[in-house]
Amino acid sequence: MASIGIIANPQSGKDIRRLVSYATTIDNNEKVNICKRIVLAAYGIGIEKAVFMPDTFTMGYSVQYQLEDDKMPCCEIEVLDFNFEATMADTVQAAAMMEELGVGCVVVLGGDGTSRAAAKSLKKTPMLSISTGTNNVYPAMMEGTVAGMAAAATAMMEDPYSVCIHDKRIQVFVNGEYRDMALIDAVISDDEFAGAKAIWDPVKMKHIIVSRCHPASIGFSAVPGAYRIVEDADPFGYAVALGEGGTLVRAPIAAGILTPMSILHSCELPLGEAYTVIADRPCMIALDGEREVKLFAGDRADFIVSDDGPWRVLPRAALSRAQQLGMFRD
C-alpha cells in the first residue's frame, strides 16, 4: 500500500521571535487546509493512505472529518496512536513510527526546528518540508497541492533517492560526548538559560556554525551567508566568530530586519573536521534557532559537519520524474 506521513507542528511559528520581527503567522486552521490539499493531491497521484502525527489541535482528525463532510474522494487517513507531550519529542517519535511503518515520504509542516526533530528519526525515508515556522531555511514555501503531488510521486518511485538530495548536518559533541544535531545552524550565545527556547538577541551571539548559508535565508545562517555563500551540495560547512572590531555585515536574522553583525574571523569546515570552542563562561548552544544544549565554563564543544543528514525531496525533480513515468496519465 503506497502511503505518506504528515507531521504538522501546531506550535510552529508562535515563538518569541514573533514579538521582535515581522514574520508571517500561519495559524493552525490554515495548516489544516494545507494538509487537506496535501492529502487530496497525494490521493490524485495514487497514494492509498496518509498517516498523521497526533497533536493538540487534532489536525489529522480535522482533515479526515472535513473531507468526509465535503464528500471528497480521498485515501485512508490514520492518526498514530501514542501519548503525545506537545513537545519536540512528539515529532521525533512520530517520524520514527512512520519510518517503521514504511511510508514512502514524510511531509513536515513547521520551521527549521520541526524539520530537525523529524530528521533525528528519518534515516532512510525521504522528507519534504513545508515552511510554516519562524526560521525557515530548511523548509520551502510551497503550495500544499505541489507538496502532496511531490510526496506521492516520491513514495511511488522504485528509486526515490533519485529525486532527493542527501543533506548535511552538524553534529554537536560536548567534552567528547555526542549531544545533538542541527540541520542548518548551531549558534553559541551568552544566554545561560533555555528560557523561551528560541534565540533572538544578536548581541549575545558569539559563534555561528552552518551546514550551508546564503543571504537569501532568514535566520542566523544569513550572518555567515552575508560574508560567504555555501550551497547545500558543497562538501563543507562554514563557521564564524562574532565580536567587536571585525568585518561588519548586515544580515536578515529576522523577518524584515537587517541587523549589523561583526565577524572577527571565519573558516571553511571540511566534512568530518571539528570546529572547537572552549567555553569561558556558562552559555547555550542553539540548534536551528532553539536553545538546546548548555555549556559550563571549561566545557569543550566540537561541531562537525557531516553528509549523513536526511534525504530531502526536490519537488520539481520529483514532479518532472513523475511526468516522465506517466503518473499524471489515466
N, C-alpha and C positions, 0 to 999 in steps of 0.2 A: 504494500500500500504506500503510494507516494504521499509524503507528509512534510510539513514545515512546522517550525516552532516560532512562537511570537512572545517576546519579552517586552512588555510595556511598563516602564517605570512611572508610577503615579507621582513620585516625588521629584522627578527631573524638572529643572527649570524653576525651582522655587526656593533657591538658597539665598544667602545674604547678598550675593552679587547683584541681585535684582534691585537692591537699595542704593547701590553705588555706581550703576551704569544704566544704560537704556536698552537692555536686552529684551528680545521678543519673548512674550509669555504664551505658551501653548497649554491651554487648560486640559483637564482630563476628559472633558466631553469631546474636544477635538481629537485627542488621542484615540478615543473610541471610534470616531469617524474615520481616522486614518487606518485603524485596524480593520474596519469593515471593508474599506477599499482594498487592503492587502488580501484579505480572505477571498473576496469576490474575484479579484484578478487572478489569484493563485488557482482558484477553482476553474476559472475560464481556461487556464492553460492545461489543467488536468490533475491538480492536487486533490487527493481524496480526504485528507484530514489536516486540520490546523490545531496544534497543541499550544495552549496558553499557560503562562505563569499566573498563579493566583495572586491577588493583590487587594489592598484595602478599598479600592474603587470598583472592584468586581468587573474589570474591563472585559475579560473573556466572556463572562456570562452576559454582559450588556450587549456585546457584539452578537452573541447567539440569539438572544431574545428579540433584539431589534430587527435582525434579519428575518427571523421567523414571523414577526408581526408584519413586516413588509412583504412577506411571501416571496422572498428572493430565493431562487435555487442556489444551493450552497453545499460545500463539503461538510463533513462531520467536524464538529468542534468539541474539543476536550480541554478541560481545565485540570492541570495537575493537582493531585491531592497531597498536600503536606501542610504542616503547621507553619505558616509564614510569620515573619517577625517584623515586617515593614522596615527592613534594613537591607543593606547591600547583600547580606547573606542569602536573601531570597533569590536574587538574580544568579548568584553563584550556584545555588542548589538547583534552580530550575534549569539552567544551562546544562548542568551535569546530568540531570534526569532526561533532558531532551536528547543529548548525545547517546545515552544508554538506550533510549527508545529507538534510535536510528533515524531521526528526522533528517531530511536531506539538506536543510538550510535553516538557520535561526535568524529571524529578523528581530533587531533590537531597537526599541524606541527610547531615546534618552540622550544624554550628553556623553562626554569622554569617560566620566566615571562609571556610567552604566555599561558601556562597551567594555571597559576594563574589567568589571566584575564578571561579565559573561565570558570574556577571554580567559579568565582563570580556569574555567572548566572545559572550554571547547578546544580539544586537541586536534580533532580531525574534521569536525563539522564546519562547513563554510558559514560565515557570519555576514549579514548585511545590516549596517547600522544607519538608522534614520535620525536626523537631528531634531530633538525636542528638548534639549537641555540648555545650559548656560554656556559652558565651554564646549564647542562643537567642532574640534579639529578632526577627530576621527570619524564621527558620523557625518553623513552628507545630507544637505537639504534635498529632499526627494518627494515627489508625489507618491502617495500610497499605492496607487494603481501600478506605477512603474516598479516600485519595490516588490509588490506581490507577484508581478509577472517574472521579474528577475529571480526572485527567490524560488519560485516554482520551476522555472526553466533550469536553474542550477541543480535543484533537488532531483530532477528527472533525467539529468545527463549521465552517461556512462563515466565520463571523466569531468566531474565538476570543478576540479582544480585548474582545468584549462582556462576557466573564466575568472580565476581568483589571483590575488597576489598574496604571497606568504609574508606577512608583515613582520617588522622588527618589534622588539620590546626592550624595556630597560629593567634589568634585574637589580634589586637592591639588597646588599648584604651589610649587616651591622656586626662589627667585630668578628667577621668571618662567617657569620650565620645568615643564610638566606631569610629575608623577612617579607618581601613583597615584590610587586612588579608594576610598571606603568607602560601604557601603550605609546604615549606622546611625550610627556614631560615629567621630570622629577625636580622639585624645587625645594631647596633648603632655605628656610626663613627663620628669623629670630623669635617667632612665636614659641611660647613654652607649653601651650595647652592646645588641645584639639578644638575646643570651643564649638563654633558653629560648623566645623569641618572645612568649609570652603575657605580657601586662602584668597585674600583680595588686596592686602596692603602692600604696594610695591616697595615702600621704604624698607621693609623688613626682609626682602628677598636678597640672598647672598650668592647662591649658585643656581643655575638652571642647566639641567642635562636633558637633551632631547634625542628622540629617535629620528625625527625629521622636523624641519622648521621652514617657515615661509612668511613673509609679511602679509600675505593674504589670509592668514589664520587669525582668529580672535582668541586670545588667551596668552599664557606665559611663554609658549613656544614662539610667539611673534617677536619676542625680545631678541633671541639669537637670530631669528629669521630676518630681522631688520638689518642684521650685520652680515649674515651668510646664509644662503639658501641650501638646504639639504632635502633631497627628494625622498619619497618613500622607498624607491628602489635602489637608492645609493647604499653601498656596502659599508656604511659607517654612520655614526651619530655625531653629536656635537655638544660642547659644554662651554658655558661662560661663567666667569666670576664677576660679581657686581660690587660696586663701591665708588666712592667719590674719587674724582681725578682721572677717570678713564675716558673712553670714547663715548660720546653722547649719541644715543639713537632715540627716535620716537617710535613707539610700538603700540599697536591696538590690543592692550592686555584685557580690555573690557569693551563691550559694545558701545560704539560712538565716542570712545575716549582714547586719544593717543597720548601716552604717558612718556615723559623723558626718563631714560634709564642710562646709567653709566656703566659701560663694560670695561673692567680692568684688564682682563685677559681672556683668551678663548683658545680652544683646541679641538681638532677633529678627533673623534673616538673610533678607531678601527674596531670591527666586530671582535668581541672577546677580551678587549683591553679595558682595564678598570680606570675610572676617574675617581680619585680618592680624596676624601675630605675628613680631617680630624676636627671634631667639634671642640671649640674653645669655651663653650658655654652651652647650657640647655637650649635646644632648638627643635624644630619639627621638619619632617620631610613630607611635602605634599605630593601626592601621586595623581596625575591627571586632574589637578585642581583641588584635591581634597586632602586635608592633613590626616595622615595615617600612621606615621612612624615617628616616635620621639627619640631624640638623641640626648645623651647626657655629656657633660664636659669630659673630654678624653676619649669618647667613642670614635671609632673609625667606621666611616661609611664608604662602601665601594659601589659604584654604579657601572654596570656592564651592559652594553648594547649587544643584543644577540638577534639572530634572524629566525628564531623559532616562535614567533608570535602567532596569532590566529590567521586562518585563511579568510581573507576579506573578498567578498564578491565585487566584481567590477560590473555594475548594472548594464552599461552599454555593450560591453563584451558579451555578457550573458544573453542579452536580447538579440544581438547580432547572430550569435551562435544558434539561438532558438529559432530564428528565422531560417537559417541555413538548414537546420534539421527538420523544418516543416512543422514546428509546433503551433504555428498560427493558422495552419490549413485544416479544414474539416476533413 
